[in-house]
Amino acid sequence: MSHWTQRVVKLPAKRRGCHLVTNDIVSQVGPDLAQFSVGMANVFLQHTSASLTINENYDPDVRVDMEMMLNRLAPENAPYTHTMEGSDDMPGHVKSSLFGVSLNIPVRDGKLALGTWQGIWLCEHRDDGGGRKVMVTVQGLKK
């Protein structure tokens, strides 16, 4: 029989850039994950100017380079129409749409089945985005 569980993970405010948050998420949902032998975890960011992606978890230079490339793809000085929330807001929406706000990660033996070099990134696209909420829903077979 299939079961599910859901929890909101609160992430503290981060500066603009890409941040490895795998441990932050697992520390808050680990007891829930541990109940499942197999399943899927949907990780959903409840915001429009930040994003989630899975990428390298070892070399922090990858996160720096990614931020550089995102700034080239959606520069602050582009002639945006939506400007009332500051120069970093519309580029933040564009960047969020490029990566998206949800991830589906397999669960195996009570853990996220990420590859050796994979980690969950929160990409903060605002200078002062504040704390972020991530809803994690796990569905699968319990142990």
N, C-alpha and C positions, 0 to 999 in steps of 0.2 A: 504494500500500500504506500502510495506517495504521501509525503508530509512536507510541510513548509514552515519556515520561520522568517520573521522580518524584524529588522532593527535599524534605527537611525544612528549613524556614527557622526559625531561632532568633531570636526577638524579645526584646530586653532588657526587664527589668521596667519597668512604667509605673505611674504613679499612677492612682488611680481616675479614670475619665473616658473620653472618646472620643478616639482618637488616629489621625492620618493615617499609615498605614504602607505606602502604595503603593511608595514609593522603597525602603524596607527590604526588601520582598518582591522587587521587580524587580531590585535590586542582587544578590540571591542566586540568582535563577533566570533572569536575563537571557540568559546564554550558552545555556541550554537552550531558552528561548523563541525565540532568534534562528534556531534550526534549522528552525522550522516556518513554512510559508507560510500554512496555515490550520489551525484546530483549536479545541479547548476546553481551558481550564485550570480544574480544580477546585481550589479553595483551601479547605482543611479545617483548622479549629482543633481541636487535640487536648485541649480543656479544657471544663469544665462551668460555670465561673463567669466567663466572658468570652464575647464574641461577635464576629462579623464582619458588616459591612454595607457597602454602597456608598452614598456620599452625597457632598455637596459638598466639593470639595477646596480652595476658595479662602478663604472667610471662616471663621476659627476660632471665631467666635461661634456658628456653627451647631452645632459640637461641644459647646460650653458649654450651649447651650439644650437639646440632645438629652439631655445628662446630667441637667439639671434635670427634664425630662419623665419620664425613666426613673425617677428617684427618686420622683416623684409616683405613678407606676404601681405601683412595688414598694418602698414605704417600709420602712426598717429597723425601725420601731416597730410593724409589723403583728403580730398574734398568731400567729406561725409555730410549728409543732411542732418542726421541725428547727432547733435552735439551738446544737448542741454545737460548731460550728466558728466561732462568733462572730456578731455581729448583722448583719454584711455578707454572710454566706454564703448564706442562703436567698434574700434579694433578688437576689443574684448569679445564682442558678440560674434564677429567674423571668425576669430580664432577658436571660439567655443564650437562654432558650427563645423570647422575643419576637423577637429578631433572628435567631437560629440561629447555627450554627458553620460553615456552608459556603456558598461562592459558586461559581457557574459563570460564567466570563468568556470570551468569544470571543477567539481568538488570530488576528491577521491580520498578515501580513508580518513575523513575528517579534516582535510586540509584543502586549501586552494591549490589546484594542480597547475601551478605556474612552472615554466621552464627554469632551468638553473639560473639563467641570466635575465629573467624577466621580473619586472616589478611594476606595481601600480603607481602611476604618476598623477598627481593633481597639478594641473597647469593653471596657475593663477594669472589672469590676464589684466587685472586692475592693479593700480599702484597701492590701493587700500581696499581690497575686496572684503575684508572682514572674515570672520569664521565661516566655514562652509559645512553644509549638511549633506551626508551621503546616505541614501537608503539602500540597505543590503537585504535582498530577498533570496533565501535559499530554498530550493525545492528539490526533493529527491527521496531516496530510501534511507531510512534510519538504520543504524547498526542493530 
